[in-house]
């Protein structure tokens, strides 16, 4: 079963993919996040994503082995 994570962009219009992976705790560090992307372990909206700084926007679904991140505009709650 995969871990489902909701991420809120707050006042931002997007977040870089590697920053998202680090912020939600899927990657231990920025370097680890970049490695995950470079190794082809991350999908965005069902498609393989190899750009470490791809802009992840509201409505995006980021998936990998054992996790699914749903990205939302605004603030939690």
Buried (B, 14 or more C-beta within 10 A) or exposed (E): EEEEBEBBBEEEEBBBBBBBBBBBEBBEEBEEBBBBBEEEBBBBEEEEBEEBEBEBBBEBEBBBEEBBBBBBEEEEE
